[in-house]
Amino acid sequence: MSLLDISRLTKRWPRTDRLALDDVGFKVDRGEIVGLLGHNGAGKSTVMGITLGMVRPDAGEVRIGGHSVQEDRGAALRQIGALYEAAAFYPYLTGWQNLRALCSLAGWWDVEEARRVLRMVQLHDRADARVGTYSHGMRQRLALAQALLPRPKLLLLDEPTDGLDPEGILEFRQFILRLREELGMTILLNSHLLSEVEQMCDRCVILRQGKKVYEGPVPGREQGVAVQRYRVETPDLTEARVTCARLPACSPSSIRS
């Protein structure tokens, strides 16, 4: 049974008269990780914005757990957690204070649940530090903690690894997979990187200029596990081998001078 049902979305931006979405529809079943893939400007963030009730479609509907975002927004959005666009926090407050302030806007706060989520995202030891001292990766983890409070049925992630270093990307990827394995969470992941979708998603939907052009298995997986090949030119082979060894399914022995 689908948890997220996106039906025939159409959206035209009035100032530019540009058709951002043209009759786009797809479903996400419970427990699935689905990738929404496409180049910048393809319409991915518009789909996310409509799903979160931040953008009104010209036509179509989004239903979450049977509730329409357009007709019953409160009931629909209570089932969602989201990491959408750039995470914004009060830099002069601690991570803990930011979580409490943002959760209070929704009229909800649970100390034990907040502590559990901070441990889950490995930020419990810096929760009392001001967010202004956080690295970009730590801010992303705090944003993810906020999205997981209270525990949602559906998690929306908008370019979640943008700006992270390779180690941060690997940690984030492992965490997202663990959310599904341990909590059975349903996830819609927006990305313009096929490699990211290949390693995290069960299926993908590809958008191009506002139209859905593909829905199904992640390209390259139909015949088995996807194989990725990269060509990197560097004068420092030792460092290249060390970096490669940190990545999954990468063989340092394949690096040649």
C-alpha positions as CSV (number, residue, x, y, z in Angstrom):
1,M,0.0,0.0,0.0
2,S,1.4,3.4,-1.0
3,L,2.1,6.0,1.8
4,L,2.7,8.8,-0.7
5,D,0.5,9.2,-3.7
6,I,1.4,12.1,-6.1
7,S,-1.3,12.5,-8.7
8,R,-1.1,14.5,-12.0
9,L,0.7,17.5,-10.6
10,T,0.9,20.6,-12.8
11,K,2.5,23.9,-11.9
12,R,3.2,27.0,-14.0
13,W,5.1,29.9,-12.4
14,P,3.1,33.1,-13.2
15,R,6.0,35.5,-13.5
16,T,7.9,33.6,-16.1
17,D,5.0,31.6,-17.5
18,R,7.3,28.6,-17.3
19,L,5.7,25.1,-16.8
20,A,7.6,23.7,-13.8
21,L,5.6,20.5,-13.6
22,D,3.5,18.9,-16.4
23,D,1.1,16.1,-15.3
24,V,3.6,14.4,-12.9
25,G,2.5,11.5,-10.8
26,F,4.0,8.5,-8.9
27,K,3.6,6.5,-5.7
28,V,5.9,5.6,-2.8
29,D,5.1,2.4,-0.9
30,R,5.6,2.0,2.8
31,G,9.2,1.1,3.7
32,E,10.5,2.1,0.3
33,I,13.4,4.5,-0.5
34,V,12.6,6.2,-3.8
35,G,14.9,8.6,-5.6
36,L,13.6,11.7,-7.4
37,L,16.3,12.3,-10.0
38,G,16.9,15.0,-12.5
39,H,19.1,18.0,-13.4
40,N,18.8,21.4,-11.7
41,G,15.5,22.9,-12.7
42,A,13.8,19.6,-13.7
43,G,11.0,20.2,-11.1
44,K,12.2,18.0,-8.2
45,S,12.1,20.8,-5.6
46,T,8.7,21.9,-6.8
47,V,7.4,18.4,-6.2
48,M,8.8,18.5,-2.7
49,G,7.4,22.0,-2.1
50,I,3.9,20.9,-3.1
51,T,4.2,17.7,-1.0
52,L,5.1,19.9,2.0
53,G,2.1,22.3,1.4
54,M,4.5,25.2,0.7
55,V,3.5,25.5,-3.0
56,R,0.0,25.3,-4.4
57,P,-0.3,23.2,-7.6
58,D,-2.4,24.5,-10.5
59,A,-3.8,21.0,-10.9
60,G,-3.3,17.6,-9.2
61,E,-3.1,16.4,-5.7
62,V,-0.7,14.9,-3.1
63,R,-2.0,12.3,-0.6
64,I,0.0,11.1,2.4
65,G,-1.4,8.2,4.3
66,G,-4.8,8.8,2.6
67,H,-5.0,12.5,3.6
68,S,-4.8,15.2,0.9
69,V,-2.2,17.9,1.4
70,Q,-4.4,20.3,-0.5
71,E,-7.7,19.6,1.4
72,D,-6.6,18.3,4.8
73,R,-3.1,19.8,5.2
74,G,-2.8,19.3,9.0
75,A,-3.5,15.6,9.0
76,A,-1.3,15.0,6.0
77,L,1.8,16.9,7.2
78,R,1.7,15.4,10.7
79,Q,3.1,12.3,9.0
80,I,6.1,14.0,7.4
81,G,9.6,15.0,8.4
82,A,11.6,16.9,6.0
83,L,15.1,18.2,5.2
84,Y,14.2,20.8,2.6
85,E,16.6,23.3,1.0
86,A,19.2,25.0,3.3
87,A,18.8,24.2,7.0
88,A,18.3,27.4,9.0
89,F,19.0,27.7,12.7
90,Y,19.6,30.4,15.3
91,P,23.4,30.5,15.5
92,Y,23.5,32.0,19.0
93,L,21.4,29.1,20.4
94,T,22.7,25.6,21.2
95,G,21.7,22.7,19.1
96,W,19.4,21.6,22.0
97,Q,17.8,25.0,22.3
98,N,17.2,25.2,18.5
99,L,15.4,21.8,18.5
100,R,13.2,22.9,21.5
101,A,12.4,26.2,19.9
102,L,11.5,24.7,16.5
103,C,9.5,21.8,18.0
104,S,7.5,24.3,20.2
105,L,6.2,26.0,17.0
106,A,4.4,22.8,16.3
107,G,3.2,22.6,19.9
108,W,5.2,19.4,20.7
109,W,8.3,18.6,22.8
110,D,9.5,15.4,24.4
111,V,12.9,15.5,26.2
112,E,13.6,11.8,26.0
113,E,12.7,11.5,22.4
114,A,14.9,14.5,21.6
115,R,17.8,12.9,23.4
116,R,17.2,9.6,21.6
117,V,17.3,11.4,18.2
118,L,20.4,13.4,19.0
119,R,22.2,10.1,19.9
120,M,20.9,8.6,16.7
121,V,22.5,11.4,14.5
122,Q,25.6,11.3,16.7
123,L,25.2,14.9,17.9
124,H,24.5,14.3,21.6
125,D,28.0,15.3,22.6
126,R,27.7,18.7,20.9
127,A,24.0,19.4,21.8
128,D,25.0,22.1,24.3
129,A,27.3,24.0,21.9
130,R,26.1,27.0,20.0
131,V,25.1,26.2,16.4
132,G,27.3,29.0,15.2
133,T,30.3,26.8,16.0
134,Y,28.9,23.8,14.0
135,S,30.4,22.6,10.8
136,H,28.2,22.1,7.7
137,G,28.0,18.4,8.4
138,M,26.9,19.0,12.0
139,R,24.2,21.4,10.8
140,Q,22.9,18.8,8.4
141,R,22.7,16.2,11.2
142,L,20.9,18.7,13.4
143,A,18.4,19.3,10.5
144,L,17.9,15.6,10.2
145,A,17.3,15.4,14.0
146,Q,14.6,18.1,13.6
147,A,13.0,16.2,10.8
148,L,12.9,13.0,12.9
149,L,11.0,14.8,15.8
150,P,8.4,13.5,16.3
151,R,9.1,10.2,14.5
152,P,7.5,10.6,11.0
153,K,6.1,7.9,8.7
154,L,7.6,9.7,5.7
155,L,10.9,11.5,5.4
156,L,11.6,13.9,2.5
157,L,15.2,14.7,1.7
158,D,16.0,17.6,-0.7
159,E,19.7,17.2,-1.9
160,P,20.7,16.0,1.5
161,T,24.4,15.4,0.8
162,D,25.0,18.8,-1.0
163,G,28.1,20.4,0.4
164,L,29.2,17.4,2.5
165,D,32.7,16.0,2.2
166,P,33.2,12.3,1.1
167,E,33.3,11.0,4.6
168,G,30.2,12.9,5.5
169,I,28.4,11.6,2.5
170,L,29.2,8.0,3.4
171,E,28.1,8.5,7.0
172,F,24.8,10.1,5.8
173,R,24.2,7.3,3.3
174,Q,24.7,4.6,6.0
175,F,22.4,6.5,8.4
176,I,19.5,6.7,5.9
177,L,19.7,3.0,5.1
178,R,19.7,2.3,8.8
179,L,16.5,4.4,9.2
180,R,14.7,2.1,6.8
181,E,16.2,-1.1,8.2
182,E,15.6,-0.3,11.9
183,L,12.5,1.9,11.8
184,G,10.9,0.8,8.5
185,M,10.8,4.5,7.5
186,T,9.6,5.5,4.0
187,I,11.9,8.0,2.3
188,L,11.7,10.2,-0.8
189,L,15.1,11.4,-1.8
190,N,15.6,14.3,-4.2
191,S,19.0,14.4,-6.0
192,H,20.7,15.3,-9.3
193,L,23.4,12.6,-8.8
194,L,22.7,9.1,-10.2
195,S,25.5,7.7,-8.0
196,E,23.7,8.8,-4.9
197,V,20.4,7.3,-6.0
198,E,22.1,4.1,-7.0
199,Q,23.5,3.5,-3.6
200,M,20.5,4.4,-1.5
201,C,17.2,3.9,-3.4
202,D,15.0,0.9,-4.3
203,R,13.4,2.7,-7.3
204,C,13.7,6.1,-9.0
205,V,11.6,8.6,-10.8
206,I,13.4,10.8,-13.4
207,L,12.1,14.2,-14.3
208,R,13.2,16.3,-17.3
209,Q,12.0,19.8,-17.8
210,G,9.0,19.2,-15.6
211,K,7.9,15.9,-17.1
212,K,8.3,12.4,-15.8
213,V,10.4,10.5,-18.3
214,Y,11.1,7.4,-16.3
215,E,9.8,5.4,-13.3
216,G,11.2,2.0,-12.3
217,P,14.4,0.3,-11.2
218,V,17.5,2.5,-10.7
219,P,19.3,2.5,-14.2
220,G,22.1,0.0,-14.2
221,R,20.5,-2.3,-11.6
222,E,18.2,-4.3,-13.9
223,Q,20.9,-6.9,-14.5
224,G,22.4,-6.8,-10.9
225,V,24.4,-4.4,-8.8
226,A,25.4,-1.2,-10.5
227,V,29.1,-0.7,-11.2
228,Q,30.5,2.8,-11.0
229,R,33.8,3.8,-12.7
230,Y,35.6,7.1,-12.1
231,R,38.7,8.6,-13.7
232,V,40.6,10.9,-11.3
233,E,43.9,12.5,-12.2
234,T,46.1,13.4,-9.2
235,P,49.9,13.6,-8.5
236,D,49.4,12.1,-5.0
237,L,48.7,8.3,-5.5
238,T,49.2,7.5,-1.9
239,E,46.5,9.9,-0.8
240,A,44.2,8.6,-3.6
241,R,44.6,5.1,-2.4
242,V,43.8,6.1,1.2
243,T,40.7,8.0,0.1
244,C,39.6,5.1,-2.1
245,A,39.9,2.6,0.7
246,R,37.3,4.6,2.7
247,L,34.6,4.2,0.0
248,P,32.4,1.2,-0.4
249,A,33.0,-1.1,-3.4
250,C,36.2,0.7,-4.3
251,S,39.5,-1.1,-4.8
252,P,42.7,0.8,-4.1
253,S,44.5,-1.7,-6.2
254,S,42.7,-0.4,-9.3
255,I,44.6,2.9,-9.0
256,R,47.5,3.1,-11.4
257,S,50.3,5.6,-12.0
